[in-house]
């Protein structure tokens, strides 16, 4: 095993991978939200469908989709690996002190919020991406979205997943800067303020979409 491989498979190396893939997924969230906000445009989904059709048919975007999918898998795999490693190092748990004395709630439940978000992504991708890309029925994406969000059970599941996503992003955004050595006192407040955009504002914007179709249509 060479030095690079040894470092990347070490605890520090895996945390760096988690941080870098996390930042990559943050950028995807911004782009995904930008496209989805066209659902609110009062043109019966015309603009949204133009973007959706472009993303589905433009061949140069296929490598980006593969890279994005690989980023999700790598982030999830390394996260599970770190969790299993931490559990094996401390299998008995906290006996001397409570977990709340040395860690925040978001960090203690980061693994479980990540697992729930992963489950949500599987269902979400199947509902929209898989059905529209591999089993098209001729309907535009706007109609698929509107139909899915008329189901109250799916909307509730979507909103709960966004709440867990917010918790996961709050921990992930802060810990990513900490891991990379960028969370210094000089920029700590700025990082916390920018972090609010990712773990609070973005989930709220996403949450407005199913509520819009469920309540306003």
Helices and strands as residue ranges (DSSP letters): H 3-8, H 11-36, G 37-40, H 46-57, G 59-61, H 62-89, G 99-101, H 105-108, H 110-125, I 126-130, H 131-134, H 141-148, H 152-179, H 185-196, I 197-201, H 202-215
